[in-house]
């Protein structure tokens, strides 16, 4: 047994020696052959790693183009003469007035060559053919698809002009009373019309958005007004620096104003003021924007941000447009805003009175008298201040000092005040506002 174990150990050592000799021989052969089989990897610094991709194996676009290794998508599609002919047939059919044929060809080419220049061309002529046939709903969908598939399309200007026409057309059909307004906004020549203003359309599908339209192929099946607004939105979303972007915004804002959706109207007027300061609609964006903010105000027991914003816009309008024809009306609106702001502060006084908080009442009354001294609310505040127990507010030295300056009774001029404001914008020494 012992003899067998010794023979086995000797055989194992012999195998190990033979393996070691083989490895040494292979290494020497490799070194003598210039390390052709074990290459040093430049990135890892190790031998034998060349089969793994490193940074050196990554090539940029220019390098791939030089070695002709770019994919067709990266290099751009190279079209055959037959493919170019198929796309050109769409244009030829459209220019020859064969719009039905152009639609058929354009659909096929746009689908076959989607996301290529040929597909872009076919999609444009598809929309144009629908437009020429008066099928504006189909045309609108085709133009929207053009912008979706090709955000930087070369047809952006003609497409937005078509969409603006569609939006105007649908709004004029759905709301004839807005025809003059639309023409003024779009910058077209306005023809004076002395006839009576048109009434509401008789078509029930125009008055009720949920009713389907199956008889007029120039309009969408549902909601003509809503699709008109979508058409206008597509203009300033896809071509914000184009010539019709501010027109589309102005038309949208006035639509919402006409429908008394003052929140949406305010939003679009604000976009117009901030994004298009050189627009010819800027004055209207300030004047009408201030108006819709004022109309959004819900009363003294709600937030007053709209009231403050309306006042600031009206004051800015007087400063920015000194020769505006709206100055007289703006001053009247400021009178009303002045009284509404005093009313808000008086509502706080009444709230604190219900809560039986004399200190809060005194502070609010002092603020009201200081900022709105010539209103009926200021008169009521003075009376309330005289009736407050001085012991309740003795730790408010500023209020106590103010009480010392109050006359014992109201002057005859003050007694004539009936709550109406004497002026909208007070002198700088009275309320901190600037007379405009």
TORMARKE-717869 format. One record per residue (C-alpha): x, y, z; residue in one letter. Coordinates in Angstrom, 3 decimals. Example, Ala and Ser with C-alpha at 12.3 -4.5 7.8 and 13.67 -1.06 7.14 Angstrom:
SITE       px       py       pz res
SITE   12.300   -4.500    7.800   A
SITE   13.670   -1.060    7.140   S
***
This chain:
SITE       px       py       pz res
SITE    0.000    0.000    0.000   X
SITE    2.786    2.364    0.960   X
SITE    4.580    1.504   -2.237   X
SITE    1.512    2.424   -4.275   X
SITE    1.149    5.803   -2.571   X
SITE    4.769    6.616   -3.271   X
SITE    4.372    5.676   -6.929   X
SITE    1.253    7.847   -7.208   X
SITE    2.956   10.876   -5.649   X
SITE    5.916   10.460   -7.961   X
SITE    3.600   10.311  -10.996   X
SITE    1.802   13.507   -9.854   X
SITE    5.088   15.366   -9.461   X
SITE    6.099   14.198  -12.897   X
SITE    2.875   15.570  -14.397   X
SITE    3.353   18.894  -12.619   X
SITE    6.885   19.167  -13.955   X
SITE    5.707   18.410  -17.456   X
SITE    2.933   21.048  -17.179   X
SITE    5.363   23.621  -15.879   X
SITE    7.758   22.915  -18.750   X
SITE    4.882   23.364  -21.229   X
SITE    3.834   26.705  -19.756   X
SITE    7.423   27.987  -19.765   X
SITE    7.916   26.848  -23.339   X
SITE    4.688   28.508  -24.475   X
SITE    5.574   31.778  -22.750   X
SITE    9.048   31.827  -24.331   X
SITE    7.556   31.123  -27.740   X
SITE    5.136   34.001  -27.323   X
SITE    7.801   36.453  -26.259   X
SITE   10.055   35.417  -29.129   X
SITE    7.203   35.895  -31.632   X
SITE    6.639   39.529  -30.586   X
SITE    3.740   38.860  -28.197   X
SITE    1.429   38.277  -31.142   X
SITE   -0.993   36.163  -29.137   X
SITE   -0.925   38.116  -25.850   X
SITE   -1.559   41.763  -26.583   X
SITE   -1.290   44.496  -23.988   X
SITE   -4.564   46.382  -23.544   X
SITE   -4.032   50.153  -23.631   X
SITE   -6.862   50.870  -21.221   X
SITE   -6.304   48.226  -18.548   X
SITE   -2.535   47.775  -18.914   X
SITE   -2.998   43.972  -18.820   X
SITE   -2.000   41.258  -21.279   X
SITE   -4.524   39.120  -23.042   X
SITE   -7.431   41.610  -22.679   X
SITE   -7.679   42.643  -26.324   X
SITE  -10.793   40.538  -26.836   X
SITE  -12.665   42.787  -24.395   X
SITE  -13.791   46.181  -25.775   X
SITE  -12.072   49.167  -24.176   X
SITE  -12.259   52.920  -24.663   X
SITE   -9.890   52.663  -27.608   X
SITE  -12.469   50.567  -29.446   X
SITE  -15.146   53.268  -29.174   X
SITE  -15.308   55.469  -32.266   X
SITE  -16.998   58.823  -32.702   X
SITE  -19.382   59.825  -35.517   X
SITE  -16.635   61.373  -37.656   X
SITE  -14.373   58.333  -37.261   X
SITE  -17.182   55.949  -38.127   X
SITE  -18.054   58.082  -41.155   X
SITE  -14.413   58.013  -42.335   X
SITE  -14.348   54.230  -42.106   X
SITE  -17.876   53.987  -43.555   X
SITE  -19.176   52.268  -40.415   X
SITE  -22.204   54.518  -39.580   X
SITE  -25.680   53.121  -39.546   X
SITE  -28.165   54.364  -42.187   X
SITE  -30.026   56.371  -39.491   X
SITE  -26.820   58.167  -38.464   X
SITE  -25.631   58.849  -42.005   X
SITE  -29.033   59.923  -43.331   X
SITE  -31.262   57.949  -45.637   X
SITE  -30.023   57.788  -49.215   X
SITE  -33.029   57.428  -51.476   X
SITE  -33.172   55.817  -54.868   X
SITE  -34.488   57.603  -57.934   X
SITE  -37.727   55.618  -57.695   X
SITE  -38.280   56.631  -54.052   X
SITE  -37.678   60.278  -54.874   X
SITE  -40.158   59.985  -57.726   X
SITE  -42.838   58.567  -55.395   X
SITE  -42.523   61.532  -53.060   X
SITE  -42.534   64.029  -55.904   X
SITE  -45.750   62.569  -57.257   X
SITE  -47.517   63.916  -54.143   X
SITE  -46.410   67.452  -54.952   X
SITE  -47.276   67.153  -58.639   X
SITE  -50.776   65.856  -57.901   X
SITE  -51.344   68.674  -55.400   X
SITE  -50.107   71.402  -57.754   X
SITE  -52.293   70.055  -60.543   X
SITE  -55.364   70.308  -58.317   X
SITE  -55.833   66.552  -58.065   X
SITE  -56.297   66.699  -54.302   X
SITE  -57.973   63.313  -53.844   X
SITE  -55.132   61.634  -55.710   X
SITE  -52.600   63.660  -53.712   X
SITE  -54.201   62.501  -50.467   X
SITE  -54.014   58.870  -51.538   X
SITE  -50.374   59.129  -52.614   X
SITE  -49.314   61.234  -49.611   X
SITE  -50.778   58.800  -47.093   X
SITE  -48.814   55.955  -48.655   X
SITE  -45.515   57.841  -48.875   X
SITE  -45.836   59.404  -45.398   X
SITE  -46.298   55.964  -43.867   X
SITE  -43.578   54.285  -45.922   X
SITE  -40.921   56.957  -45.317   X
SITE  -41.881   58.110  -41.833   X
SITE  -39.226   60.139  -39.979   X
SITE  -37.438   60.992  -43.234   X
SITE  -37.446   64.064  -45.433   X
SITE  -39.674   62.279  -47.929   X
SITE  -42.174   61.411  -45.214   X
SITE  -42.149   65.034  -44.020   X
SITE  -42.847   66.266  -47.537   X
SITE  -45.688   63.802  -48.030   X
SITE  -47.261   64.664  -44.663   X
SITE  -47.266   68.366  -45.548   X
SITE  -48.950   67.826  -48.912   X
SITE  -51.462   65.527  -47.256   X
SITE  -52.492   68.373  -44.956   X
SITE  -52.460   70.893  -47.798   X
SITE  -54.707   68.709  -49.938   X
SITE  -57.263   68.373  -47.148   X
SITE  -57.140   72.149  -46.667   X
SITE  -57.780   72.874  -50.352   X
SITE  -60.766   70.531  -50.288   X
SITE  -62.208   72.508  -47.368   X
SITE  -61.952   69.541  -45.021   X
SITE  -60.414   71.610  -42.268   X
SITE  -60.789   69.064  -39.480   X
SITE  -58.758   66.515  -41.455   X
SITE  -56.265   69.226  -42.357   X
SITE  -55.859   70.215  -38.711   X
SITE  -55.119   66.616  -37.734   X
SITE  -52.601   66.306  -40.563   X
SITE  -50.794   69.528  -39.597   X
SITE  -50.682   68.426  -35.958   X
SITE  -49.206   65.097  -37.058   X
SITE  -46.619   66.987  -39.091   X
SITE  -45.496   68.911  -35.990   X
SITE  -45.527   65.768  -33.871   X
SITE  -43.384   63.697  -36.253   X
SITE  -41.149   66.561  -37.394   X
SITE  -40.833   69.181  -34.600   X
SITE  -38.311   71.191  -36.642   X
SITE  -40.188   70.884  -39.905   X
SITE  -39.245   73.201  -42.745   X
SITE  -42.956   73.767  -43.419   X
SITE  -43.613   75.476  -40.085   X
SITE  -44.574   78.877  -41.525   X
SITE  -47.143   77.744  -44.121   X
SITE  -48.560   75.206  -41.664   X
SITE  -49.113   77.803  -38.918   X
SITE  -50.782   80.171  -41.381   X
SITE  -53.204   77.444  -42.367   X
SITE  -53.950   76.650  -38.725   X
SITE  -54.597   80.313  -37.977   X
SITE  -57.060   80.496  -40.853   X
SITE  -58.806   77.347  -39.594   X
SITE  -59.058   78.703  -36.058   X
SITE  -60.492   82.021  -37.256   X
SITE  -62.939   80.321  -39.592   X
SITE  -64.347   78.043  -36.912   X
SITE  -64.664   80.830  -34.354   X
SITE  -66.439   83.066  -36.858   X
SITE  -68.891   80.286  -37.670   X
SITE  -69.524   79.382  -34.041   X
SITE  -69.629   82.977  -32.743   X
SITE  -70.526   85.529  -35.434   X
SITE  -70.389   88.369  -32.870   X
SITE  -66.635   87.858  -32.638   X
SITE  -65.985   88.477  -36.343   X
SITE  -64.837   92.106  -35.959   X
SITE  -62.703   91.208  -32.977   X
SITE  -60.979   88.415  -34.887   X
SITE  -60.226   90.654  -37.850   X
SITE  -58.687   93.304  -35.608   X
SITE  -56.547   90.782  -33.786   X
SITE  -55.220   89.189  -36.954   X
SITE  -54.128   92.544  -38.340   X
SITE  -56.356   92.366  -41.402   X
SITE  -58.061   95.393  -42.910   X
SITE  -61.304   96.011  -41.063   X
SITE  -64.288   96.930  -43.210   X
SITE  -66.782   99.119  -41.384   X
SITE  -70.084   97.343  -40.981   X
SITE  -73.070   99.396  -39.847   X
SITE  -75.504   96.499  -39.888   X
SITE  -76.943   94.991  -36.753   X
SITE  -74.631   92.541  -35.003   X
SITE  -75.390   88.929  -35.895   X
SITE  -77.022   86.701  -33.355   X
SITE  -76.160   83.219  -32.237   X
SITE  -75.905   80.518  -34.918   X
SITE  -78.997   78.423  -35.470   X
SITE  -77.054   75.191  -35.899   X
SITE  -77.452   73.309  -32.581   X
SITE  -74.110   71.519  -33.089   X
SITE  -72.410   74.919  -32.802   X
SITE  -74.224   75.875  -29.616   X
SITE  -73.878   72.499  -27.875   X
SITE  -70.351   70.986  -28.118   X
SITE  -71.586   67.459  -27.312   X
SITE  -73.893   67.271  -30.323   X
SITE  -72.204   65.515  -33.280   X
SITE  -71.802   67.291  -36.601   X
SITE  -72.446   65.009  -39.575   X
SITE  -73.538   67.555  -42.181   X
SITE  -70.628   70.045  -42.414   X
SITE  -67.373   68.420  -43.514   X
SITE  -65.444   71.639  -42.973   X
SITE  -65.914   71.356  -39.198   X
SITE  -64.977   68.668  -36.674   X
SITE  -67.570   66.184  -35.511   X
SITE  -67.591   67.564  -31.961   X
SITE  -66.782   70.883  -30.274   X
SITE  -65.984   73.358  -33.032   X
SITE  -64.902   76.076  -30.591   X
SITE  -62.622   73.746  -28.644   X
SITE  -60.891   72.566  -31.809   X
SITE  -60.490   76.168  -32.932   X
SITE  -58.644   76.909  -29.691   X
SITE  -56.516   73.795  -30.167   X
SITE  -55.598   75.011  -33.631   X
SITE  -54.525   78.393  -32.229   X
SITE  -52.541   76.753  -29.436   X
SITE  -50.635   74.658  -31.958   X
SITE  -49.382   77.885  -33.549   X
SITE  -47.676   79.451  -30.541   X
SITE  -46.526   76.078  -29.213   X
SITE  -44.802   74.990  -32.443   X
SITE  -43.740   78.393  -33.765   X
SITE  -43.345   80.638  -30.686   X
SITE  -41.178   83.169  -32.533   X
SITE  -43.312   83.236  -35.663   X
SITE  -45.407   86.164  -36.889   X
SITE  -48.718   84.653  -35.772   X
SITE  -47.834   83.467  -32.268   X
SITE  -48.949   86.652  -30.493   X
SITE  -52.059   86.873  -32.684   X
SITE  -53.050   83.348  -31.686   X
SITE  -52.511   84.117  -27.987   X
SITE  -54.522   87.327  -28.177   X
SITE  -57.396   85.630  -29.966   X
SITE  -57.440   82.832  -27.390   X
SITE  -57.392   85.262  -24.464   X
SITE  -60.251   87.365  -25.843   X
SITE  -62.274   84.210  -26.468   X
SITE  -62.049   83.233  -22.800   X
SITE  -62.780   86.799  -21.733   X
SITE  -65.897   86.845  -23.891   X
SITE  -67.016   83.605  -22.244   X
SITE  -66.301   85.019  -18.763   X
SITE  -63.613   82.445  -18.071   X
SITE  -61.458   85.119  -16.483   X
SITE  -58.876   82.765  -15.002   X
SITE  -57.923   81.330  -18.401   X
SITE  -58.096   84.755  -20.043   X
SITE  -55.751   86.131  -17.393   X
SITE  -53.289   83.297  -18.025   X
SITE  -53.086   83.962  -21.766   X
SITE  -52.849   87.735  -21.334   X
SITE  -49.972   87.162  -18.912   X
SITE  -48.124   84.949  -21.423   X
SITE  -48.583   87.639  -24.054   X
SITE  -47.214   90.371  -21.766   X
SITE  -44.199   88.360  -20.636   X
SITE  -43.197   86.597  -23.842   X
SITE  -44.094   89.176  -26.502   X
SITE  -43.181   92.678  -25.224   X
SITE  -42.841   93.951  -28.813   X
SITE  -46.260   92.751  -29.898   X
SITE  -48.784   95.302  -31.202   X
SITE  -51.238   93.661  -28.793   X
SITE  -49.202   94.657  -25.727   X
SITE  -51.452   97.551  -24.708   X
SITE  -54.546   95.370  -24.966   X
SITE  -52.775   92.657  -22.974   X
SITE  -52.237   95.154  -20.130   X
SITE  -55.657   96.830  -20.275   X
SITE  -57.720   93.692  -20.784   X
SITE  -55.454   91.672  -18.507   X
SITE  -56.100   94.133  -15.682   X
SITE  -59.811   93.956  -16.412   X
SITE  -60.012   90.153  -16.211   X
SITE  -57.976   90.162  -12.995   X
SITE  -60.432   92.612  -11.486   X
SITE  -63.349   90.485  -12.674   X
SITE  -61.732   87.400  -11.116   X
SITE  -61.898   89.002   -7.670   X
SITE  -64.589   87.192   -5.649   X
SITE  -65.088   89.586   -2.766   X
SITE  -63.526   90.812    0.497   X
SITE  -63.715   87.404    2.180   X
SITE  -61.527   85.730   -0.452   X
SITE  -57.878   86.121   -1.416   X
SITE  -56.942   89.546   -2.720   X
SITE  -54.128   88.627   -5.117   X
SITE  -56.286   89.324   -8.163   X
SITE  -57.276   92.714   -6.769   X
SITE  -53.676   93.713   -6.118   X
SITE  -52.570   92.406   -9.501   X
SITE  -55.323   94.349  -11.273   X
SITE  -54.308   97.572   -9.557   X
SITE  -50.638   97.115  -10.485   X
SITE  -51.484   96.393  -14.113   X
SITE  -53.727   99.449  -14.376   X
SITE  -51.056  101.693  -12.885   X
SITE  -48.492  100.202  -15.286   X
SITE  -50.875  100.815  -18.179   X
SITE  -51.065  104.501  -17.309   X
SITE  -47.283  104.698  -17.202   X
SITE  -46.526  102.657  -20.337   X
SITE  -49.266  104.055  -22.575   X
SITE  -49.678  107.760  -21.743   X
SITE  -51.774  108.492  -24.849   X
SITE  -54.018  105.474  -24.528   X
SITE  -57.701  105.985  -25.242   X
SITE  -58.467  103.854  -22.174   X
SITE  -56.927  106.232  -19.601   X
SITE  -60.261  107.647  -18.401   X
SITE  -61.748  104.204  -17.913   X
SITE  -58.592  102.993  -16.157   X
SITE  -58.831  105.854  -13.658   X
SITE  -62.446  104.957  -12.940   X
SITE  -61.395  101.340  -12.402   X
SITE  -58.696  102.497   -9.988   X
SITE  -61.366  104.369   -8.014   X
SITE  -63.313  101.149   -7.694   X
SITE  -60.215   99.146   -6.774   X
SITE  -59.315  101.705   -4.117   X
SITE  -62.698  101.229   -2.468   X
SITE  -62.541   97.445   -2.788   X
SITE  -59.161   97.349   -1.048   X
SITE  -60.566   99.444    1.813   X
SITE  -63.522   97.076    1.974   X
SITE  -61.153   94.099    2.305   X
SITE  -59.430   95.713    5.269   X
SITE  -62.757   96.575    6.898   X
SITE  -63.808   92.916    6.525   X
SITE  -60.787   92.008    8.655   X
SITE  -61.895   94.506   11.304   X
SITE  -65.326   92.902   11.422   X
SITE  -63.757   89.448   11.664   X
SITE  -61.598   90.462   14.644   X
SITE  -64.623   92.092   16.245   X
SITE  -66.515   88.814   16.095   X
SITE  -63.525   87.049   17.650   X
SITE  -63.364   89.737   20.371   X
SITE  -59.710   90.609   19.751   X
SITE  -59.345   94.314   20.595   X
SITE  -55.625   94.487   19.803   X
SITE  -56.122   93.068   16.323   X
SITE  -59.093   95.395   15.824   X
SITE  -57.025   98.424   16.810   X
SITE  -54.115   97.513   14.508   X
SITE  -56.419   96.873   11.524   X
SITE  -58.340  100.132   12.147   X
SITE  -55.136  102.161   12.311   X
SITE  -53.967  100.638    9.021   X
SITE  -57.310  101.341    7.375   X
SITE  -57.352  104.987    8.491   X
SITE  -53.741  105.495    7.412   X
SITE  -54.049  103.935    3.959   X
SITE  -57.647  104.807    3.023   X
SITE  -58.418  107.980    5.001   X
SITE  -60.994  109.385    2.585   X
SITE  -63.449  106.459    2.561   X
SITE  -66.511  105.677    4.608   X
SITE  -64.704  102.633    5.976   X
SITE  -62.083  104.938    7.509   X
SITE  -64.848  106.864    9.260   X
SITE  -66.199  103.642   10.768   X
SITE  -62.678  102.646   11.807   X
SITE  -62.141  105.922   13.656   X
SITE  -65.396  105.463   15.553   X
SITE  -64.401  101.940   16.498   X
SITE  -60.989  103.111   17.708   X
SITE  -62.613  105.691   19.995   X
SITE  -64.774  102.966   21.527   X
SITE  -61.908  100.575   22.355   X
SITE  -60.988  100.316   26.026   X
SITE  -57.530  101.868   26.353   X
SITE  -56.555   99.324   28.986   X
SITE  -56.868   96.554   26.352   X
SITE  -54.287   98.151   24.055   X
SITE  -51.952   99.883   26.520   X
SITE  -49.057   97.621   25.457   X
SITE  -49.365   98.942   21.871   X
SITE  -47.608  102.307   22.151   X
SITE  -47.881  103.145   18.456   X
SITE  -51.634  102.602   18.498   X
SITE  -51.958  104.671   21.686   X
SITE  -49.979  107.470   20.059   X
SITE  -52.223  107.322   16.997   X
SITE  -55.332  107.551   19.186   X
SITE  -54.029  110.749   20.706   X
SITE  -54.036  112.357   17.244   X
SITE  -57.671  111.477   16.517   X
SITE  -60.163  114.326   16.872   X
SITE  -62.876  113.820   19.453   X
SITE  -65.566  113.927   16.726   X
SITE  -65.660  113.672   12.974   X
SITE  -65.360  116.908   11.004   X
SITE  -68.357  117.945    8.864   X
SITE  -66.439  117.051    5.696   X
SITE  -65.767  113.544    6.973   X
SITE  -69.376  113.098    8.036   X
SITE  -70.466  113.671    4.441   X
SITE  -68.556  110.557    3.364   X
SITE  -70.941  107.759    2.513   X
SITE  -68.495  104.996    1.777   X
SITE  -67.647  106.073   -1.769   X
SITE  -63.959  106.819   -2.460   X
SITE  -62.969  110.417   -2.965   X
SITE  -59.999  109.468   -5.134   X
SITE  -58.486  106.301   -6.514   X
SITE  -54.808  107.123   -6.216   X
SITE  -53.874  109.109   -3.135   X
SITE  -51.030  111.546   -2.745   X
SITE  -47.635  110.055   -1.836   X
SITE  -47.840  111.413    1.702   X
SITE  -51.170  109.738    2.329   X
SITE  -51.009  106.120    1.185   X
SITE  -47.651  105.656   -0.440   X
SITE  -49.077  105.497   -3.975   X
SITE  -47.938  107.649   -6.830   X
SITE  -50.395  109.839   -8.678   X
SITE  -50.357  108.893  -12.365   X
***
